[in-house]
Amino acid sequence: MTGINRTPVRMPARPTVRNTLWRLLPYYHPYRLQVAVGLGAVVVAAALATLVPSFLQRGIDAIRDGNHLSEVITLGLVMLLTAVFSGSLRFVMRLLLNGLSRRIETDLRRDIYAHLTTLDPAWFARWRTGDLMARLTNDLSAVRMAAGPAVMYFANTVAGGLFALVMMLRISPLLTGAALLPMLGLPLLMLRLGKRVHDRFEAVQSLFSHLSTRAQENLSGVRVVRAYRQEASEIARFGTLGDGYLTANVRLAKLNGLMNPGFGLLAGLGGAVTIGVGGQLLIDGRITVGGFVAFGIYLAMLTWPLIALGWTTNLFQRGAASMTRVLELLDATPESVREASNVSASLTVGRGHAIEFREVWFHYPTATGHESTPRWVLRNINVSIPAGGTLAVVGATGSGKSALMDLLPRLFDAQRGQVLIDGVDVRDLPLATLRSVIGYVPQEALLFSETVGENIAYGRPDASREQLDAASEIAQLRETIEGLPEGYDTRLGERGINLSGGQKQRTALARALARHPGIVLLDDALSAVDTHTEAAILHGLRGALRGRTAIITSHRVSAVREADHIVVLHEGEIVEQGTHETLLELGGRYADLWQRQQLLDAIEAA
């Protein structure tokens, strides 16, 4: 049976603001009323703001014409009320639209995290933790600025600019045309600088990912760094990355520093033209003093939106660059493991399940998704385990033991052949159903920065204290827990750093047993414990695994000798199989492993 090949999602070679930020539209839908009210507040606030210079024009002309003071006072009060109402609406628009951007950021982060949990180990093998964290933090912040503040200021720019332009045309079309003439260079400036902002910001975010990765790797591997006395070297490497990040930010800052002054220069030229042309029109009596003053204010009101347009363009370009990086996560698909489209099979809940590997060939996914001559990790594996039986797998490092384990919970899929549970191909089972019946203890015991009790109950949060005690007893962890400062409530450090390797393995074993799964997978789960503790754990496991189906891999023959059936792997193939006694009589690889372990045990005992 041929495995499913992943077709990579191809992003545009040159992503634009439109084809990236367009993907944010579904996130606005739940808040469409909030968007409508916020944008409505923007428009009304901009309209009211343009009335203030008109009132000022009438007031100045009323004073010049010698009208009664009461008219001037009335206009002043109207201006005050208009400004208060406009300011209140601006507060509302900021509250709604900026608050909306925070909600979109939260929803987007939640969706990304949920999507990442659906991806398989092959995908994660190509990504670094620091890079993923940078996209979930720094890039999402840039997307948020584009989703809220940039939209708000763009709407304010358009509405305020149009209203101001209409009022300017009412005062003098000639003066309006002359004042706007220098601003014809704005579109060209935006086009030339906008693309550069996008590219440079993308470079900044990429460098931030490298910086985050270096910091994460050094902090999590601080013991190795110190053991090899590489502190100075790592500080130098981090400094080099920091210098590169600084240089990229300075280049971006220079471009940002050029945009706003450029917009301001063009707007300033418009002001100079207004003074010259408008002054002549005033002398000729073609506009009033109040009209001249109001026009200057309208020009300033038009100038600010034009300057803000550069800032919003900057935000949109930054958001587009970051959204491109975010979409690489959202559009990612599993490299090899995918949920079947029409899964209808189910598993009967019971104490154990029959397992069969039928003509299984497997190799790990390659970077390109295909390879003409793949390096097969498993070759033509045929083995059956009856419900409630125990299969042991032994072999040298790299023989394919862990790969065999990974196929059952579908961490990877075989390229050829079938893996069956109760006669059903695991690819025909819903992933949630398949994995709910499996308790898996991998070689590297990963613990979370939670309490010991929460780590043990991770696969079964509703487990009682008695059930946790029973699992801990079998894993020979009770004494360790009782010696901790707060017992089950003792909080662990990152990856359980405050426990030894053996204690972490036993905690992971207790976690699998507390789930009471129908299938138990132990992938060299006792490699870090001493032989005395191993013997005690194996004694407890015999009772705990009774009636359950188990697969155990180990480099210690003593850990597998009681299994119902033992297979010996060599370079991905089964070269020997049988019971402990029959394999010893065979005098092959298994017998050699047994003799070597007997010798090591004798040396250790001596």
N, C-alpha and C positions, 0 to 999 in steps of 0.2 A: 504494500500500500504506500503510495507516494504521499509525503507530507505536504502541507500547505506552504507555499512560498509567499513571502511578504512582498507586496508591490509598494515600494517607497512612495510616500507623499512628496511630490515635487512642488516646492515653493517657487514663485516667480523669481527669475534671476535678478530683477530689479523691482522689489516690492514698492508699491506706491501707497500714499496715505489712503486712497480709496479702497484698494483691494485688500487692505489689512484691517483698518479701523471699521470697515463695513461689517466685519464679523461681530462687532460689539452690539449691533442693533437688537438681537434677541434679548440681550441683557437689559435693554431699556423697557422692554414690553411690560414686565410686572409693575413698573413705576411710571407708566405712561401718563397718569393723571398728574403725578408730581412733576413730570417733565412739562406738561402743558401749562400748569399753573406757573411754574418757574419761568418758562419762556414768555408767557403772557405778562408776568411782572416785569421782565426785561423790556418788552416793547412799550408797556404803559409808562414805566419809569423813564425811558428814553424820550417818549413823547412829551411828558410833563417837563423834563429838563429843558427841552427846546422852547418851551413857552416862557421860561424865565427871562431870556434876553429880549423877547418880544415885549414883555411887560416893562423891562428896563428902557427899551426904545421909546415906548409911549410915555413913560415917566420923564425921561430927559427932554423929549419934545414938548411935553406939557409944561415943564419948568421954563423952557426956552420961550414958549409962547405966552408965558405969564398966566397960566391957568391957576385956578384956586388950589390951595395947598391940600385941601381935603382929597382931591383927586389923586394927588401924588401919594398921600398916606394910604389911600385905599389900594393903589397899585402895589405899594410896598408890602402891605399885609397879604395881598393875594400872592405876591412873589414868595413870601415867607411860608404860607400854607402849602403852596405848590412844592417848594423845596423840601418841606417836612414830609409831605406825602410821597414825593419821589424817593427820598432817602429811605423811607419805610419799605417801599417796594423793592429797593435795591437790597435791603437786609433780607427780605423774603426770598429774593431770587438767589442770593448767596447761600442762604440756609437750605433751600430746596435742592439746587443744582449741585452745590459742593457736597452736600450730604448724600445726594444721589450717587455721586462718583465713589464715595466710600462704600456704599452698598454694592455697587457694581464690582468694585475691587474685591470685596469679600466673596461675592457670588462666583467671580471668575477664579479666585484662589481656591475656593471649595471645589469647583468643577475640575480644575487642574489636578488637585490632590486626589479626588475620586478617580479621575482617569488614570493617573499614575499607578493606582493600585490594581488596575486591570492589565498592566503591561507585564511581560514575562522577564525572567532573568537575563535572557539574551539581549533585550533592549537596554536594560540597566547596565549591562557590561560595557556598553559603548558610551555611557555618560558618567561624568564625574559628579560627586555629591555637591561640591562647591558650585559647579555650573548650574545645577538644578536649583540650589538655594538662591543663587543670584537672580534667576528668572522668576522665582516665587516672591522675591522681595523687591529688589531694585527695579526690575523691568515692570512689575505690576504697579509700582508707584508712578512710573512714567505713563503707563496706560491710564491710570486713574486721572492724572492731570489732563490728559487728552479727552477723557470721557466726561469730565465735569467742568473744571475751570476754563479749559480751552473752548468748549461749546458755549459756555455762558458769555465769555468775553467776545467770542466771534459774533454771537447773536446781538450783544450790546453794541459791537462795532458796526454791524450792518444797520441795525435799527437806528442808532444814534447818528450814524453818518448820513443815512437817507433823510431823516427828519431835519438835520442841520442843513443838508444840501437844498431841500425844498424851501426852507426859510431864507437861505442865502439867495436863491433864485427870485424869491418874492421881493427882496430888497433891491437887487440889481443883477440881472443875467450877465451883463457885460463884466462887472466886477467879479462875479463868480467864475466865469470862464478864464479871466486873467489870473485869478488866485489859484485855480486848479491846474493851470498849465504846467508848472514845475513838477507837479505830482504825477505826471504821466510816466515818470521813470519808476514809480513804485512797483508795478507788476513785474517789470524786468528784474528789479532788485530782488523781489521775492522769489522768482523762479531760479535765479542764479544761486542765491544764498541758501534757499530752502533745501535743495538737493544736497548741498555740502553739509548742512546741519544734520540731515538724516544719516549720511555716511559717517560723519565724525562721531555722532552720538552712538551709532551702532558699534563703532570701534571702541568707544569708551565702555560700553556695556560688556563687550567681549573681554576686554582687559580686566574688568571688574570680576568676571566669572573666573578668570585665571587666578586673580588675587585671592578670591574666596576659596578656591580649590586648594591653593597652596597653604592658606591658613588652616583650613579644615583638616588637611592631611597631617600637618605638623602638630596640631593640637591633639588630634586623636592618636597620633603615633609618637607622642612626646617621650615615651619610655625608650623607644628605639633611637630617637634623635640623641637623647642623653647617653644611652649606652655606647653609641659609636662616636660620641663627642663631636657631633655635627652642628652644635648650636651656632657657631660663628658662620659656618657655610650656609645654613638655612636662613639666618638673618640676612646674609648678603644676597641670597636668591630672592627673599621677600622684598628686600630693598630695591633690587633691580626691577622686579615687577611693579613695586610702588612708584618708582621713577617713571616707568613706562605709562602707568595709569595717570600720573601727574601730567606728563607731557601731553597725553591725549586730551585730558581735561583742559589744559591751557590752550591747546589748539582750538577746542570747541568754544572756550571762553572768548578767545580772540574773534572768532566768527560771530558769536553773540554780541560782543562789544562793537562789532562793525554794523550789525543790522539796525539796532535802535538809533544810533547816531545818524546812520544813512537815512532812515525814515525821518528823523528829526530835521536833518539838513534840508531835505526836499520840502518838508512842511514849513521850515523857516523861510525858505525862498518864497513860498506862497504868502507868508506874512509880509515880506518885504514888498512884494508886488501889490498887496492890499494897501499898504501905506501910500505907495506912489500913485497907483491908479485911483484908489478910493479917495485920497486927498484931493486929487484933481476933480473928481466927480462932486465932492463936497463943495469945492470952490465954485464949480459951475452951477451949483444948486440942484444937481440931479438926484442927490440923496440928502437926507437930513442928518443933523448931528447924531440924533438918536439912532438912525439907521446905520450910520458909519460905526458907532460904538457896538451896536448889536451885531453887525456883520463881523467885526473883529472877534467877538465872543463866539459866534457861530463857527468862524474859521478855526478858533482854538478847539471848539467842541468837535470839529471834523478832524483836526490834526491829531488829537489824542486817540480816536479810534484807528487812525491810520498807523500811528506808532504801536498801538496795541495789536494791530493786525500782524505786525512783525513778531510780536511776542507770541500770539496765538499760533502763527505759522510755525514758530519754533517748537511750541508744545505739541502741535499735531505731528511734526516731523519726528520729534523724540518718541511720541506715543506710537507712531507707525513703526519705527525701528524696533522698539521694545515689543510691540504686538507681533511682529514677525518672529521674534525669538520665542514668545509665548505660544504662538500657533504651532511651532515645531513640537511642543509638548502636547497640545490639544489634538493635533492631527496625527500623532504617533499611533501606530498599530503594533500589536505584538509581533515579534520577529517570527515566531513559529507556533505559539499556542494561541488558538482563537476559540471562542465559544461558538459551537455549531449553531447554525441558523434555526434548525428545527430539531431541538433536543426534546425528546419525549420519554426516554428511558429513565428508570429510577432504580434505586437500590433498596432491597428489603432490609429494614433495620433488624440487626441480629448481633449475635456475639462474634461471628466471624464471616469472612467472605472468601470464596474460592478465587484464586488469582492464577492467570496464565500469561506467560510471555511466549508468543507464537511467531517464530521466524523474525525476530526483531533485529533490525540494523539501525544504528544511530550514530550520528556525528553532530558535534556542536555547530550551531549556525555560524556561518562566516560573515565577515563584514559586508560583503556584497550581496549576501542572500543566496548565492550559489557558488559551486566550485566544481570544476571538471573532474578532478580526482580528489574527492573528500577523504579526510583521514578518519576512518571509521573507529569510533570508540567502542562500540559493541557490534559483534558480527554473528548473525544467525543464532540468536539466543532462543532456545526452546526449553522451557521449564514450567512445571505446574505445581501449585501449592493448594492442597485441599482446604476447605473452610476449617479454621481452627488449627491449621498446621503451622510449623515454623520452618522457614528456609534460612539457611546461613550461607553467606557469600564470602569467600576468602580469596586472597590474591595479593600480588605485589602492588606497590603504589603505581597508579596509572593503568591498572588492569581493567578499569571500567566499573568498579563497585558502586561508586557514588552516582554514576550516570544511570545505572540500572535503577537505583532508588528514585532518581529524579523523574523517571518516566511514569511512575505510578500516580503521583498527585498532579501530573502534567505540568511540572515546572518546565519541561521540554517535551516535545513529541518525537516519536520515532519516525525516521524517514521511510522505513519499510517495516512491514509486519504489523502486528497488533498486540496491544496490552489489554487483557480482558479481566473484568471483575464480575464474578457470577455469570460468565458467558457474554457479558456486554462490553463492547469496545469502549474504553474510557473516553474516546472522542465523541461518543454518542451520549455521554452523561453531562448534565449541567455541572459546571465547575464547582458551584457552591455545594451541590449534592455530593460530588466525588470527594471533595476535600473535607466535608463534614464527618466522614467516617474514618478519616486517617489521622493518626497521631504520629508526627514526624520529628525525629531528633537528628538534626544534621551534624556534620563533623564539627563545625564551628558553632558553638552554643552562643546565640545572640540573646542578650537580656536587655530589657528596657529600663530607662531611668525612672522606675516606679518602685513600689515596695516589693519585698520578696513574695508576699502573699499574692499581690496582683500579677506578678510574673508567672507564678505557678497556676493561677486561675485564668490565665490569658485566653485559653481556648474554651473555657467554661466559666464565664463571670459569675454564674449563679451557684458555683460550687460552695458547699458548706465547709466549715472549719474541719469537721471530721473527715470529709473527703480529701481535703488538702493534707491533713495529717497522714491519711492512709497512703497517698501518693508519695509524700515525703519519706515515710517509713521505708517503703520499697526502694526508693532511690538513695537510702542511707543519708538523708539530709536532715532528719529530725534533730540530731545532736548539734549540727552546725547552726540550725535556726535557733535553737534554745540558747546558743552561745552568743547570738547577735544582741546588740543593745536593746532593740525593741521587738525581737522575735520576727513574726510575719510582717510587722509594720515597719521594719527597717528599710529605709529607702536606699536603693542602689545607685551607684554613680553611672556615668555613661557606659553603656555596654557591660554593666556589671563589673566595673573595674575594681571595686573593693572586695571582690571574691576571687579565689584562686581558680586556675583552669579546671581542676577537678570539681570544685564546688559549683562552677557555672554549668559544667556538663550534667551534674546531678540535678541541678535546678531545672535544666531543660528537659531532663528525663521525667522529673516529677510533673512538669507542665503537660507532657504528652500523656502520662498515665492518668492525670486528674480528669482528662477529657473523656475517659472510658471509651476509646475508639474501637471500632470493629477490626481495624487494621493498624498495626504498630510497625513503624519503620525506624530502625536504630542504625544509623550510619556511623559506625565506629564511635558510638556514643560513650564508650568507657575508656577511650585512649589515654585520658589524662588522670585516671584514678589508679591507685596502687592495686596490686594483686589481691591483697586482703579485702579491701573495700569492694573490688570487682566480684570476688567470690560471694560476698554478702548480698550484693545487688542481684547477681544472677540467681541466687537462691530465692530471693523475693520475687524475681521476674517469672520464675517457673509457675508460681501460683497466679500471679497477676495476668499472665498471658494465656492461661488455660481457657480454651474455648475461643480465643482470638487468633486471627491470622497475623503472623509476624515475619518480617524479613530483617535479618541482622547481618551487618557487615562488620568485620573486625580483622585487625592484623594479629590478634591473639587467638590462637586455636582454642584456648581454654574457655573463651567466651561463646564459642559456637558448638562445642562438642556434644551438647545435649539436644541440638536441633534435630528435627525429624529428617531433614534432607540437607545435604551440604553440596554446594557447587564450588569449583575452583576456577577462577577466571585467569586467563593469561593473554595479554594483548587483545582484550575484548572478546575472547572466545572461551566457551566452557570446555576445559580440557579434562576435568575429572568431576565426578559426582557420585554421591552415595551417602551412607551413614558414616559416622566417625570410625567405626570398627572396620568397615569395608574399605575405606580410603587408606587406613593404616596398613591393611593387608596388601593393598595395591602397591605400596612402596614408591609412590610418585611424589609430586610436588607437595601434596598435603602432608604426607609422611615426613618430608624434609622440614616443613614448617613446624610440625609437632616436635621433632627432635631438637630443632634450634630453640624452641620455646622451653623445652625441658631443661636444656643446658643453661639458658638465661635465668630460669627460675632457681636452678641449683646455685648459680653464682650469686644471685640476689639473696638467697637464704643463707649462704655462707658469709 
